[in-house]
Amino acid sequence: MLVDIGEVSRRTGLAASALRFYERKGLIEAEGRNGLRRAYRPETLDRLALITCARDAGFTLSEIAEFLRAKPSDTRLRERMAAKEREVDERVSQLTRLRDSLRHAAVCEHDPLVECPEFKRAVGRVPQG
């Protein structure tokens, strides 16, 4: 059973124009039409979840397209994926430190907060930029 573009848009939170753009970029493929409207296989929802996750992690659409076409023998792409994994891991570490800083700030009673030694240490662990 095919899923209408409007339903895919509703389920994914992506605008229909974004879905058409992803089609032009070769990231997804319409399986047919429901009248004048595009229709997709249900598996397209899984692919769109992967695309959204990858974009949120900082992958470009070009990188995502390469990843979606990747074969086990593509060593160059595997090297780039490993490098991207290290970048994501560093970002997770940064966000964890930021979370810990915010967690402390939310309960700290030092007046003023910015002079709290623990807050200063926590903020100091958060890289600039």
All heavy atoms as an XYZ file, in Angstrom:
1025
protein
N       0.836     -1.181      0.000
C       0.000      0.000      0.000
C       0.884      1.249      0.000
O       1.783      1.379      0.827
C      -0.890     -0.022      1.241
C      -1.773      1.165      1.342
S      -2.865      0.935      2.755
C      -3.346      2.573      2.995
N       0.641      2.141     -0.898
C       1.429      3.354     -1.007
C       0.919      4.434     -0.054
O      -0.250      4.453      0.315
C       1.401      3.871     -2.445
C       2.020      2.939     -3.496
C       1.892      3.551     -4.884
C       3.467      2.647     -3.164
N       1.840      5.334      0.330
C       1.508      6.421      1.245
C       1.550      7.728      0.461
O       2.557      8.059     -0.170
C       2.504      6.464      2.430
C       2.094      7.529      3.427
C       2.619      5.109      3.101
N       0.474      8.459      0.511
C       0.330      9.732     -0.189
C       1.320     10.759      0.360
O       1.662     10.746      1.543
C      -1.120     10.198      0.031
C      -1.403     11.525     -0.590
O      -1.768     11.552     -1.776
O      -1.264     12.546      0.121
N       1.789     11.660     -0.502
C       2.762     12.675     -0.108
C       2.285     13.502      1.079
O       3.064     13.854      1.967
C       3.156     13.586     -1.300
C       4.372     14.455     -0.935
C       1.980     14.409     -1.773
C       4.962     15.219     -2.105
N       0.997     13.797      1.142
C       0.459     14.551      2.268
C       0.597     13.787      3.579
O       0.935     14.355      4.612
N       0.361     12.475      3.522
C       0.498     11.642      4.708
C       1.958     11.518      5.117
O       2.294     11.553      6.297
C      -0.116     10.257      4.453
C      -0.053      9.322      5.631
C      -0.875      9.769      6.844
O      -1.720     10.673      6.724
O      -0.645      9.201      7.931
N       2.856     11.373      4.142
C       4.290     11.314      4.444
C       4.713     12.626      5.090
O       5.436     12.635      6.092
C       5.122     11.021      3.172
C       6.610     11.169      3.451
C       4.812      9.630      2.639
N       4.245     13.724      4.562
C       4.565     15.034      5.119
C       4.057     15.143      6.555
O       4.781     15.592      7.452
C       3.938     16.124      4.245
O       4.184     17.394      4.781
N       2.835     14.720      6.780
C       2.253     14.783      8.122
C       3.032     13.911      9.107
O       3.369     14.342     10.195
C       0.793     14.337      8.087
C       0.071     14.514      9.416
C      -1.321     13.894      9.425
N      -1.292     12.442      9.376
C      -0.932     11.638     10.379
N      -0.526     12.166     11.518
N      -0.957     10.326     10.253
N       3.388     12.699      8.698
C       4.074     11.764      9.600
C       5.509     12.165      9.902
O       6.030     11.887     10.972
C       4.081     10.350      9.005
C       2.746      9.668      9.032
C       2.939      8.226      8.642
N       1.704      7.562      8.317
C       1.642      6.299      7.932
N       2.752      5.580      7.801
N       0.489      5.748      7.654
N       6.169     12.795      8.946
C       7.584     13.127      9.121
C       7.813     14.565      9.575
O       8.909     14.897     10.035
C       8.367     12.920      7.814
O       7.848     13.822      6.817
C       8.275     11.490      7.334
N       6.815     15.411      9.399
C       6.989     16.821      9.720
C       7.739     17.584      8.642
O       8.095     18.740      8.823
N       7.988     16.928      7.519
C       8.679     17.568      6.397
C       7.647     18.122      5.421
O       6.640     17.471      5.127
C       9.567     16.553      5.668
C      10.718     15.974      6.477
C      11.326     14.775      5.757
C      11.771     17.040      6.714
N       7.909     19.292      4.895
C       7.016     19.890      3.908
C       7.048     19.070      2.626
O       8.059     18.450      2.289
C       7.447     21.324      3.618
N       5.945     19.081      1.905
C       5.880     18.373      0.624
C       6.975     18.884     -0.318
O       7.559     18.103     -1.070
C       4.496     18.526      0.000
N       7.282     20.165     -0.252
C       8.342     20.713     -1.099
C       9.692     20.092     -0.750
O      10.526     19.864     -1.637
C       8.407     22.233     -0.978
O       8.651     22.616      0.368
N       9.925     19.803      0.533
C      11.169     19.147      0.944
C      11.212     17.726      0.391
O      12.269     17.269     -0.071
C      11.290     19.123      2.465
N      10.084     17.043      0.404
C      10.041     15.684     -0.154
C      10.345     15.695     -1.651
O      11.112     14.856     -2.140
C       8.672     15.047      0.119
C       8.313     14.889      1.600
C       6.878     14.408      1.751
C       9.285     13.962      2.290
N       9.777     16.647     -2.358
C      10.059     16.755     -3.799
C      11.541     17.097     -4.026
O      12.174     16.568     -4.940
C       9.136     17.785     -4.447
C       7.678     17.316     -4.508
C       6.790     18.251     -5.322
N       6.664     19.569     -4.724
C       5.752     19.915     -3.812
N       4.877     19.032     -3.385
N       5.708     21.144     -3.347
N      12.092     17.954     -3.183
C      13.512     18.299     -3.272
C      14.373     17.057     -3.037
O      15.325     16.806     -3.769
C      13.844     19.396     -2.255
C      15.287     19.789     -2.229
C      15.832     20.555     -3.249
C      16.107     19.388     -1.188
C      17.171     20.922     -3.229
C      17.441     19.750     -1.154
C      17.973     20.514     -2.182
N      14.047     16.279     -2.018
C      14.782     15.045     -1.742
C      14.700     14.086     -2.933
O      15.660     13.381     -3.222
C      14.249     14.363     -0.484
C      14.641     15.024      0.809
C      14.135     14.557      2.004
C      15.512     16.112      0.861
C      14.491     15.141      3.213
C      15.862     16.704      2.060
C      15.351     16.212      3.233
O      15.700     16.792      4.428
N      13.559     14.075     -3.595
C      13.434     13.244     -4.808
C      14.403     13.721     -5.886
O      15.099     12.917     -6.496
C      12.010     13.334     -5.364
C      11.105     12.255     -4.896
C       9.805     12.288     -5.665
O       9.818     11.970     -6.878
O       8.780     12.624     -5.045
N      14.431     15.023     -6.121
C      15.330     15.565     -7.149
C      16.787     15.246     -6.830
O      17.598     15.052     -7.739
C      15.134     17.068     -7.306
C      13.864     17.446     -8.036
C      13.812     18.916     -8.434
N      14.000     19.850     -7.340
C      13.044     20.278     -6.518
N      11.812     19.845     -6.656
N      13.318     21.148     -5.565
N      17.121     15.193     -5.542
C      18.488     14.883     -5.118
C      18.768     13.383     -5.097
O      19.895     12.966     -4.832
C      18.767     15.473     -3.722
C      18.761     16.982     -3.686
C      19.940     17.514     -4.456
C      20.044     19.005     -4.381
N      21.149     19.529     -5.162
N      17.748     12.572     -5.360
C      17.932     11.126     -5.398
C      17.932     10.451     -4.036
O      18.343      9.294     -3.918
N      17.464     11.143     -3.016
C      17.447     10.565     -1.673
C      16.250      9.649     -1.445
O      16.326      8.694     -0.681
C      17.448     11.674     -0.618
C      18.663     12.611     -0.634
C      18.463     13.763      0.329
C      19.923     11.842     -0.299
N      15.136      9.997     -2.068
C      13.941      9.164     -2.005
C      13.369      9.053     -3.413
O      13.773      9.797     -4.315
C      12.875      9.728     -1.030
C      12.399     11.108     -1.472
C      13.392      9.726      0.398
C      11.227     11.655     -0.661
N      12.419      8.153     -3.562
C      11.825      7.930     -4.879
C      10.329      7.701     -4.729
O       9.901      6.894     -3.902
C      12.478      6.696     -5.503
C      12.045      6.392     -6.895
C      12.773      5.171     -7.435
O      13.941      4.965     -7.082
O      12.142      4.418     -8.192
N       9.542      8.441     -5.521
C       8.099      8.215     -5.533
C       7.847      6.908     -6.268
O       8.481      6.606     -7.276
C       7.378      9.366     -6.220
N       6.933      6.148     -5.744
C       6.614      4.846     -6.338
C       5.503      4.961     -7.374
O       5.388      4.145     -8.249
C       6.208      3.871     -5.228
C       6.046      2.454     -5.673
C       7.345      1.814     -6.119
O       8.429      2.271     -5.734
O       7.268      0.828     -6.878
N       4.684      5.975     -7.245
C       3.569      6.142     -8.172
C       2.821      7.422     -7.849
O       3.355      8.331     -7.222
N       1.585      7.433     -8.284
C       0.734      8.611     -8.085
C      -0.603      8.183     -7.497
O      -1.104      7.114     -7.766
C       0.469      9.320     -9.420
C       1.688      9.864    -10.105
C       2.014     11.198     -9.573
N       3.195     11.747    -10.229
C       3.641     12.943     -9.999
N       3.005     13.727     -9.175
N       4.717     13.377    -10.580
N      -1.134      9.073     -6.697
C      -2.481      8.936     -6.170
C      -3.218     10.135     -6.745
O      -3.219     11.204     -6.167
C      -2.452      8.947     -4.641
C      -3.821      8.732     -4.046
O      -4.783      8.476     -4.758
N      -3.902      8.853     -2.733
N      -3.779      9.954     -7.922
C      -4.309     11.087     -8.674
C      -3.120     11.890     -9.175
O      -2.235     11.351     -9.844
N      -3.063     13.148     -8.825
C      -1.933     13.995     -9.219
C      -0.839     14.048     -8.154
O       0.195     14.658     -8.357
C      -2.420     15.419     -9.506
C      -3.366     15.572    -10.695
C      -3.851     17.010    -10.791
C      -2.686     15.141    -11.979
N      -1.102     13.413     -7.029
C      -0.162     13.502     -5.900
C       0.794     12.319     -5.893
O       0.421     11.198     -6.187
C      -0.948     13.550     -4.590
C      -1.825     14.799     -4.505
C      -2.821     14.697     -3.373
N      -2.207     14.546     -2.086
C      -2.123     15.506     -1.188
N      -2.608     16.699     -1.444
N      -1.564     15.280     -0.021
N       2.039     12.605     -5.526
C       3.042     11.549     -5.415
C       2.646     10.572     -4.309
O       2.025     10.956     -3.323
C       4.408     12.141     -5.077
C       5.049     12.907     -6.200
C       6.290     13.616     -5.655
N       7.161     14.101     -6.681
C       7.013     15.259     -7.312
N       5.993     16.046     -7.025
N       7.869     15.624     -8.242
N       3.089      9.332     -4.493
C       2.859      8.314     -3.468
C       4.161      7.537     -3.277
O       4.932      7.328     -4.219
C       1.728      7.385     -3.885
N       4.417      7.137     -2.039
C       5.668      6.490     -1.665
C       5.406      5.143     -1.000
O       4.357      4.933     -0.381
C       6.447      7.379     -0.685
C       6.759      8.742     -1.230
C       5.893      9.815     -1.026
C       7.916      8.960     -1.960
C       6.184     11.072     -1.535
C       8.213     10.222     -2.475
C       7.342     11.267     -2.260
O       7.630     12.514     -2.757
N       6.400      4.275     -1.104
C       6.336      3.010     -0.373
C       6.471      3.336      1.119
O       7.154      4.297      1.491
C       7.462      2.069     -0.803
C       7.335      1.591     -2.242
C       8.324      0.478     -2.602
N       9.651      0.612     -2.015
C      10.698      1.183     -2.597
N      10.597      1.662     -3.813
N      11.858      1.259     -1.973
N       5.887      2.537      1.987
C       5.986      2.798      3.432
C       7.432      2.858      3.929
O       7.733      3.597      4.870
C       5.233      1.621      4.066
C       4.284      1.179      3.008
C       4.991      1.419      1.699
N       8.350      2.127      3.300
C       9.760      2.135      3.707
C      10.391      3.522      3.568
O      11.429      3.803      4.179
C      10.588      1.149      2.882
C      10.105     -0.283      2.908
C       8.992     -0.547      1.893
O       9.171     -0.293      0.686
O       7.932     -1.005      2.337
N       9.772      4.366      2.752
C      10.287      5.725      2.574
C      10.282      6.478      3.898
O      11.156      7.318      4.144
C       9.463      6.472      1.507
O       9.528      5.734      0.283
C       9.982      7.871      1.267
N       9.329      6.171      4.770
C       9.281      6.828      6.081
C      10.540      6.506      6.887
O      11.101      7.384      7.548
C       8.029      6.402      6.849
C       6.703      6.845      6.218
C       5.536      6.137      6.893
C       6.545      8.346      6.288
N      11.007      5.259      6.811
C      12.245      4.877      7.502
C      13.437      5.622      6.917
O      14.310      6.098      7.645
C      12.488      3.369      7.405
C      11.432      2.558      8.120
O      10.846      3.060      9.104
O      11.181      1.418      7.691
N      13.476      5.711      5.599
C      14.580      6.414      4.941
C      14.574      7.881      5.327
O      15.627      8.471      5.582
C      14.484      6.252      3.426
C      15.622      6.953      2.704
C      15.661      6.608      1.259
N      16.445      5.391      1.124
C      17.317      5.179      0.144
N      17.485      6.079     -0.789
N      17.995      4.077      0.090
N      13.404      8.482      5.394
C      13.309      9.893      5.780
C      13.736     10.096      7.233
O      14.349     11.121      7.561
C      11.896     10.421      5.537
C      11.553     10.617      4.062
C      10.049     10.818      3.885
C      12.338     11.763      3.455
N      13.443      9.144      8.098
C      13.902      9.237      9.488
C      15.428      9.215      9.529
O      16.050      9.978     10.276
C      13.317      8.099     10.314
N      16.039      8.348      8.727
C      17.499      8.286      8.649
C      18.065      9.601      8.113
O      19.033     10.145      8.645
C      17.932      7.120      7.763
C      19.414      7.035      7.429
C      20.239      6.803      8.686
C      19.659      5.925      6.431
N      17.464     10.122      7.060
C      17.924     11.383      6.465
C      17.832     12.515      7.489
O      18.776     13.299      7.653
C      17.108     11.714      5.196
C      17.422     10.704      4.088
C      17.360     13.153      4.738
C      16.445     10.739      2.911
N      16.723     12.603      8.201
C      16.539     13.652      9.203
C      17.559     13.524     10.319
O      18.170     14.519     10.743
C      15.101     13.610      9.758
O      14.188     13.833      8.672
C      14.885     14.676     10.825
N      17.762     12.312     10.790
C      18.752     12.071     11.846
C      20.148     12.484     11.381
O      20.883     13.161     12.101
C      18.726     10.603     12.246
S      19.863     10.182     13.570
N      20.512     12.095     10.167
C      21.827     12.420      9.625
C      21.989     13.930      9.450
O      23.040     14.494      9.770
C      22.056     11.697      8.308
N      20.954     14.600      8.974
C      21.028     16.059      8.820
C      21.188     16.733     10.178
O      21.980     17.654     10.327
C      19.781     16.599      8.118
C      19.777     16.266      6.630
C      18.811     17.083      5.836
N      19.274     18.451      5.793
C      18.464     19.502      5.722
N      17.171     19.341      5.676
N      18.958     20.718      5.682
N      20.437     16.245     11.173
C      20.550     16.815     12.519
C      21.951     16.602     13.100
O      22.408     17.388     13.920
C      19.509     16.202     13.452
C      18.089     16.651     13.139
O      17.915     17.615     12.361
O      17.150     16.024     13.666
N      22.616     15.542     12.671
C      23.972     15.246     13.147
C      25.033     16.015     12.370
O      26.220     15.908     12.674
C      24.244     13.748     13.059
N      24.623     16.777     11.363
C      25.568     17.607     10.640
C      25.994     17.093      9.280
O      26.867     17.679      8.642
N      25.395     16.018      8.814
C      25.719     15.521      7.488
C      25.070     16.420      6.439
O      23.952     16.905      6.620
C      25.187     14.100      7.285
C      25.985     13.032      7.955
C      25.780     12.730      9.289
C      26.940     12.311      7.256
C      26.500     11.745      9.923
C      27.669     11.321      7.883
C      27.455     11.036      9.217
N      25.763     16.621      5.335
C      25.181     17.354      4.216
C      24.308     16.392      3.414
O      24.446     15.169      3.525
C      26.270     17.917      3.289
O      26.958     16.820      2.673
C      27.245     18.817      4.048
N      23.440     16.941      2.590
C      22.613     16.078      1.740
C      23.480     15.273      0.775
O      23.173     14.117      0.476
C      21.581     16.901      0.970
C      20.448     17.473      1.815
C      19.469     18.244      0.939
C      19.728     16.392      2.592
N      24.556     15.859      0.319
C      25.474     15.142     -0.560
C      26.088     13.942      0.160
O      26.181     12.842     -0.406
C      26.563     16.100     -1.048
O      27.484     15.422     -1.850
N      26.505     14.142      1.406
C      27.067     13.033      2.189
C      26.021     11.957      2.443
O      26.313     10.754      2.358
C      27.599     13.552      3.530
C      28.847     14.384      3.406
C      29.226     15.062      4.705
O      28.337     15.489      5.471
O      30.449     15.174      4.950
N      24.799     12.384      2.713
C      23.719     11.418      2.955
C      23.447     10.612      1.697
O      23.285      9.387      1.758
C      22.447     12.143      3.444
C      22.702     12.786      4.808
C      21.269     11.179      3.512
C      21.628     13.766      5.255
N      23.419     11.278      0.555
C      23.180     10.574     -0.708
C      24.267      9.530     -0.954
O      23.964      8.402     -1.368
C      23.121     11.573     -1.869
N      25.514      9.884     -0.698
C      26.605      8.920     -0.862
C      26.436      7.743      0.084
O      26.645      6.594     -0.293
C      27.959      9.584     -0.604
C      28.446     10.444     -1.745
C      29.856     10.931     -1.473
O      30.775     10.085     -1.500
O      30.017     12.134     -1.237
N      26.077      8.039      1.316
C      25.887      6.998      2.316
C      24.768      6.039      1.891
O      24.901      4.816      2.021
C      25.561      7.639      3.665
C      25.237      6.654      4.740
C      26.204      5.793      5.230
C      23.966      6.589      5.285
C      25.914      4.879      6.222
C      23.669      5.684      6.283
C      24.642      4.829      6.751
N      23.685      6.585      1.364
C      22.557      5.749      0.954
C      22.912      4.838     -0.223
O      22.304      3.783     -0.393
C      21.345      6.627      0.599
C      20.725      7.374      1.774
C      19.653      8.334      1.285
C      20.154      6.407      2.806
N      23.895      5.242     -1.024
C      24.323      4.430     -2.173
C      25.538      3.556     -1.866
O      25.990      2.798     -2.714
C      24.680      5.339     -3.348
C      23.517      6.083     -3.957
C      23.926      6.815     -5.229
N      25.026      7.749     -5.029
C      24.893      9.052     -4.771
N      23.699      9.583     -4.686
N      25.944      9.826     -4.625
N      26.076      3.668     -0.670
C      27.344      3.022     -0.320
C      27.273      1.501     -0.427
O      26.279      0.878     -0.086
C      27.759      3.408      1.093
N      28.357      0.950     -0.908
C      28.563     -0.499     -0.971
C      29.662     -0.846      0.040
O      30.504     -0.016      0.370
C      29.017     -0.916     -2.383
C      28.072     -0.500     -3.496
C      26.821     -1.311     -3.445
C      25.948     -0.957     -4.639
N      24.567     -1.103     -4.408
N      29.685     -2.073      0.521
C      30.729     -2.470      1.479
C      32.149     -2.232      0.966
O      33.058     -2.013      1.749
C      30.464     -3.951      1.701
C      29.018     -4.122      1.402
C      28.722     -3.144      0.290
N      32.336     -2.229     -0.332
C      33.674     -2.071     -0.895
C      34.127     -0.610     -1.014
O      35.257     -0.347     -1.404
C      33.723     -2.719     -2.283
O      32.791     -2.071     -3.135
N      33.289      0.332     -0.669
C      33.614      1.757     -0.808
C      34.465      2.207      0.379
O      33.970      2.787      1.341
C      32.331      2.574     -0.902
C      32.580      4.018     -1.297
O      33.739      4.480     -1.189
O      31.624      4.683     -1.708
N      35.765      1.968      0.311
C      36.665      2.280      1.428
C      36.800      3.784      1.654
O      36.920      4.228      2.801
C      38.057      1.657      1.218
O      38.579      2.100     -0.032
C      37.983      0.144      1.242
N      36.785      4.572      0.598
C      36.896      6.031      0.748
C      35.719      6.571      1.559
O      35.903      7.364      2.488
C      36.941      6.705     -0.627
C      37.166      8.209     -0.567
C      37.180      8.836     -1.958
N      35.912      8.706     -2.644
C      34.870      9.523     -2.474
N      34.960     10.532     -1.642
N      33.752      9.346     -3.136
N      34.537      6.107      1.246
C      33.359      6.559      1.980
C      33.401      6.060      3.424
O      33.061      6.784      4.350
C      32.075      6.096      1.294
C      30.783      6.546      1.970
C      30.697      8.067      2.044
C      29.581      5.975      1.239
N      33.856      4.838      3.621
C      33.967      4.306      4.982
C      34.923      5.151      5.828
O      34.667      5.407      6.996
C      34.432      2.859      4.956
C      33.343      1.894      4.543
C      33.908      0.478      4.501
N      32.915     -0.467      4.109
C      32.130     -1.135      4.957
N      32.238     -0.939      6.247
N      31.246     -1.998      4.510
N      36.024      5.600      5.229
C      36.964      6.463      5.945
C      36.302      7.781      6.323
O      36.488      8.285      7.433
C      38.204      6.713      5.091
C      39.089      5.493      4.932
C      40.168      5.677      3.882
O      40.262      6.768      3.276
O      40.919      4.711      3.641
N      35.529      8.340      5.404
C      34.827      9.588      5.688
C      33.761      9.396      6.759
O      33.553     10.263      7.611
C      34.214     10.152      4.413
C      35.318     10.705      3.509
C      34.892     11.326      2.209
N      33.672     12.063      2.248
C      32.751     12.004      1.273
N      32.937     11.243      0.222
N      31.656     12.721      1.364
N      33.109      8.243      6.739
C      32.099      7.947      7.760
C      32.768      7.820      9.134
O      32.230      8.296     10.135
C      31.332      6.681      7.403
C      30.402      6.874      6.208
S      29.714      5.337      5.582
C      28.681      4.837      6.932
N      33.925      7.203      9.189
C      34.653      7.070     10.459
C      35.066      8.445     10.980
O      34.974      8.720     12.184
C      35.872      6.169     10.280
N      35.489      9.332     10.078
C      35.852     10.697     10.484
C      34.622     11.438     11.002
O      34.690     12.148     12.020
C      36.483     11.449      9.311
N      33.512     11.259     10.326
C      32.272     11.915     10.753
C      31.833     11.357     12.107
O      31.353     12.100     12.966
C      31.182     11.719      9.706
C      29.937     12.536      9.962
C      30.223     14.014      9.994
C      29.678     14.693      8.777
N      29.733     16.152      8.897
N      32.053     10.072     12.322
C      31.714      9.462     13.617
C      32.502     10.126     14.734
O      31.969     10.409     15.804
C      31.995      7.952     13.578
C      31.665      7.227     14.869
C      32.813      7.158     15.848
O      33.980      7.207     15.409
O      32.552      7.073     17.061
N      33.771     10.412     14.487
C      34.590     11.088     15.501
C      34.064     12.502     15.767
O      34.033     12.965     16.914
C      36.056     11.097     15.078
C      36.704      9.709     15.124
C      38.191      9.740     14.857
N      38.551     10.163     13.516
C      38.616      9.346     12.452
N      38.352      8.068     12.590
N      38.961      9.813     11.273
N      33.637     13.190     14.705
C      33.063     14.528     14.870
C      31.783     14.466     15.704
O      31.581     15.295     16.605
C      32.731     15.140     13.508
C      33.917     15.543     12.683
C      33.493     16.045     11.307
O      32.349     16.562     11.173
O      34.285     15.914     10.364
N      30.934     13.504     15.412
C      29.685     13.349     16.156
C      29.987     13.028     17.617
O      29.366     13.568     18.528
C      28.783     12.269     15.514
C      27.613     11.903     16.418
C      28.279     12.745     14.152
N      30.972     12.156     17.847
C      31.341     11.791     19.212
C      31.819     13.016     19.989
O      31.453     13.206     21.154
C      32.416     10.705     19.182
C      32.621     10.070     20.538
O      31.609      9.708     21.185
O      33.787      9.923     20.946
N      32.603     13.864     19.363
C      33.078     15.087     20.012
C      31.899     16.014     20.314
O      31.832     16.624     21.381
C      34.122     15.808     19.162
C      34.610     17.111     19.762
C      35.193     16.973     21.169
O      35.778     15.928     21.497
O      35.046     17.930     21.965
N      30.977     16.099     19.382
C      29.791     16.950     19.597
C      28.967     16.427     20.773
O      28.469     17.209     21.592
C      28.954     17.010     18.313
C      27.782     17.942     18.405
C      28.243     19.393     18.451
N      27.076     20.242     18.478
C      26.965     21.310     19.234
N      27.954     21.711     19.976
N      25.866     22.016     19.223
N      28.818     15.112     20.869
C      28.099     14.512     22.000
C      28.793     14.876     23.308
O      28.143     15.235     24.296
C      27.980     12.976     21.834
C      27.516     12.314     23.118
C      27.041     12.634     20.686
N      30.118     14.815     23.325
C      30.870     15.182     24.529
C      30.632     16.646     24.894
O      30.432     16.979     26.066
C      32.363     14.943     24.320
O      32.620     13.580     24.187
N      30.656     17.522     23.895
C      30.418     18.941     24.147
C      29.023     19.168     24.708
O      28.846     19.920     25.675
C      30.583     19.743     22.862
C      31.999     19.837     22.375
C      32.089     20.486     21.000
O      31.083     20.666     20.318
N      33.297     20.827     20.599
N      28.039     18.519     24.101
C      26.665     18.692     24.564
C      26.465     18.122     25.971
O      25.701     18.668     26.764
C      25.686     18.054     23.572
C      25.557     18.792     22.241
C      24.733     17.974     21.252
C      24.951     20.176     22.438
N      27.157     17.045     26.283
C      27.073     16.468     27.624
C      27.636     17.440     28.648
O      27.040     17.663     29.711
C      27.816     15.116     27.681
O      27.193     14.216     26.766
C      27.792     14.523     29.068
N      28.767     18.052     28.329
C      29.342     19.048     29.242
C      28.417     20.255     29.389
O      28.224     20.770     30.495
C      30.722     19.470     28.751
C      31.763     18.347     28.864
C      33.171     18.835     28.578
N      33.361     19.417     27.270
C      33.757     18.736     26.182
N      33.990     17.443     26.253
N      33.929     19.353     25.037
N      27.820     20.679     28.290
C      26.878     21.795     28.353
C      25.671     21.420     29.211
O      25.231     22.203     30.054
C      26.437     22.198     26.949
C      25.389     23.314     26.871
C      25.915     24.592     27.531
C      24.999     23.560     25.434
N      25.143     20.220     29.025
C      24.011     19.763     29.831
C      24.355     19.787     31.314
O      23.570     20.262     32.137
C      23.602     18.350     29.422
C      22.394     17.822     30.225
C      22.337     16.331     30.308
N      23.553     15.816     30.910
C      24.048     14.612     30.629
N      23.460     13.827     29.756
N      25.153     14.194     31.208
N      25.531     19.288     31.650
C      25.950     19.268     33.052
C      26.065     20.680     33.616
O      25.683     20.931     34.762
C      27.274     18.522     33.207
C      27.143     17.036     32.899
O      26.003     16.523     32.814
O      28.195     16.387     32.739
N      26.558     21.613     32.821
C      26.662     23.009     33.246
C      25.280     23.599     33.499
O      25.049     24.264     34.516
C      27.373     23.838     32.182
O      28.666     23.348     31.955
N      24.364     23.347     32.602
C      23.004     23.867     32.743
C      22.290     23.217     33.927
O      21.532     23.889     34.647
C      22.213     23.640     31.455
C      22.708     24.420     30.237
C      21.981     23.972     28.992
C      22.562     25.918     30.461
N      22.535     21.947     34.125
C      21.930     21.236     35.251
C      22.355     21.893     36.568
O      21.542     22.105     37.460
C      22.340     19.769     35.203
C      21.618     18.905     36.220
C      21.981     17.449     36.015
N      21.281     16.956     34.845
C      21.650     15.880     34.144
N      22.715     15.189     34.497
N      20.955     15.478     33.115
N      23.654     22.206     36.676
C      24.122     22.861     37.898
C      23.513     24.260     38.033
O      23.039     24.643     39.107
C      25.649     22.943     37.941
C      26.120     23.706     39.135
N      26.134     23.173     40.398
C      26.531     24.996     39.268
C      26.555     24.085     41.262
N      26.799     25.201     40.599
N      23.521     25.011     36.949
C      23.010     26.380     36.988
C      21.541     26.419     37.400
O      21.105     27.354     38.081
C      23.197     27.054     35.633
N      20.782     25.397     37.036
C      19.352     25.372     37.340
C      19.071     25.246     38.836
O      18.004     25.651     39.300
C      18.686     24.226     36.585
N      20.014     24.718     39.611
C      19.771     24.515     41.042
C      20.720     25.325     41.933
O      20.577     25.326     43.146
C      19.859     23.013     41.412
C      18.784     22.227     40.680
C      21.241     22.460     41.137
N      21.663     25.995     41.345
C      22.662     26.729     42.112
C      22.024     27.929     42.823
O      21.205     28.641     42.242
C      23.776     27.209     41.178
S      25.093     28.085     42.066
N      22.435     28.141     44.070
C      21.898     29.263     44.843
C      22.952     30.323     45.115
O      22.723     31.252     45.893
C      21.305     28.729     46.148
C      20.093     27.856     45.898
C      19.418     27.412     47.173
O      19.734     27.964     48.248
O      18.581     26.514     47.083
N      24.093     30.188     44.503
C      25.160     31.173     44.699
C      24.713     32.501     44.114
O      24.110     32.558     43.050
C      26.443     30.678     44.018
C      27.663     31.388     44.483
N      28.029     32.624     44.024
C      28.601     31.024     45.395
C      29.147     32.991     44.611
N      29.519     32.045     45.450
N      25.034     33.574     44.835
C      24.627     34.897     44.365
C      25.862     35.757     44.176
O      26.582     35.998     45.149
C      23.687     35.534     45.391
C      23.085     36.843     44.903
O      23.038     37.056     43.668
O      22.665     37.646     45.756
N      26.158     36.208     43.014
C      25.488     35.929     41.753
C      25.946     34.579     41.171
O      27.057     34.117     41.448
C      25.922     37.085     40.846
C      27.280     37.449     41.350
C      27.234     37.191     42.853
N      25.100     34.000     40.387
C      25.353     32.681     39.809
C      26.687     32.626     39.073
O      27.442     31.665     39.211
C      24.223     32.292     38.855
C      24.422     31.013     38.054
C      24.525     29.808     38.981
C      23.304     30.826     37.054
N      26.998     33.667     38.323
C      28.226     33.652     37.522
C      29.492     33.614     38.369
O      30.570     33.337     37.854
C      28.284     34.825     36.517
C      27.169     34.700     35.497
C      28.241     36.164     37.235
N      29.374     33.888     39.670
C      30.530     33.826     40.568
C      30.644     32.492     41.301
O      31.585     32.265     42.048
C      30.479     34.976     41.579
C      30.616     36.342     40.942
C      31.914     36.496     40.148
O      32.965     36.004     40.608
O      31.870     37.107     39.065
N      29.700     31.603     41.088
C      29.724     30.287     41.734
C      30.939     29.505     41.240
O      31.108     29.324     40.026
C      28.449     29.511     41.422
S      28.523     27.774     41.921
N      31.806     29.048     42.145
C      32.992     28.297     41.719
C      32.642     27.038     40.912
O      33.303     26.732     39.919
C      33.686     27.928     43.026
C      33.183     28.920     44.024
C      31.798     29.272     43.592
N      31.591     26.338     41.325
C      31.199     25.122     40.588
C      30.679     25.479     39.197
O      30.990     24.822     38.224
C      30.125     24.348     41.366
C      29.636     23.101     40.661
C      30.708     22.068     40.363
O      31.720     22.009     41.100
O      30.564     21.308     39.388
N      29.901     26.546     39.104
C      29.404     26.988     37.807
C      30.564     27.411     36.911
O      30.608     27.048     35.735
C      28.410     28.137     37.975
C      27.868     28.655     36.676
C      26.927     27.926     35.961
C      28.306     29.864     36.161
C      26.427     28.401     34.756
C      27.808     30.339     34.958
C      26.865     29.606     34.253
N      31.511     28.145     37.473
C      32.672     28.557     36.691
C      33.441     27.351     36.168
O      33.876     27.332     35.024
C      33.604     29.446     37.522
C      33.119     30.858     37.698
C      34.140     31.650     38.491
C      33.760     33.096     38.594
N      34.775     33.880     39.304
N      33.601     26.336     37.017
C      34.277     25.107     36.565
C      33.469     24.423     35.464
O      34.012     23.974     34.482
C      34.479     24.151     37.740
C      35.676     24.476     38.588
C      36.021     23.346     39.554
N      34.938     23.080     40.508
C      34.762     23.764     41.646
N      35.584     24.742     41.970
N      33.776     23.447     42.457
N      32.143     24.357     35.668
C      31.288     23.700     34.675
C      31.336     24.435     33.339
O      31.498     23.822     32.291
C      29.843     23.606     35.194
N      31.221     25.759     33.394
C      31.262     26.549     32.164
C      32.631     26.430     31.510
O      32.744     26.338     30.291
C      30.895     28.025     32.442
C      31.171     28.899     31.232
C      29.438     28.127     32.838
N      33.658     26.389     32.304
C      35.006     26.263     31.771
C      35.215     24.969     31.004
O      36.080     24.885     30.136
N      34.416     23.952     31.297
C      34.520     22.667     30.580
C      33.828     22.717     29.242
O      33.978     21.818     28.437
C      33.920     21.544     31.429
C      34.744     21.205     32.662
C      34.241     19.960     33.317
N      32.838     20.003     33.659
C      32.345     20.157     34.884
N      33.158     20.303     35.909
N      31.054     20.159     35.103
N      33.022     23.749     28.993
C      32.294     23.866     27.727
C      33.149     24.633     26.735
O      33.451     25.789     26.951
C      30.941     24.571     27.924
C      30.195     24.699     26.611
C      30.091     23.826     28.946
N      33.574     23.977     25.651
C      34.413     24.661     24.669
C      33.709     25.867     24.037
O      32.499     25.859     23.884
C      34.674     23.590     23.599
C      34.327     22.306     24.234
C      33.309     22.607     25.300
N      34.479     26.880     23.718
C      33.932     28.051     23.061
C      33.621     27.721     21.611
O      34.281     26.912     20.998
C      34.934     29.206     23.122
C      35.249     29.661     24.530
C      34.032     30.185     25.252
O      33.280     30.973     24.717
N      33.837     29.734     26.481
N      32.642     28.420     21.028
C      32.329     28.223     19.619
C      31.174     27.352     19.485
O      30.516     27.110     18.609
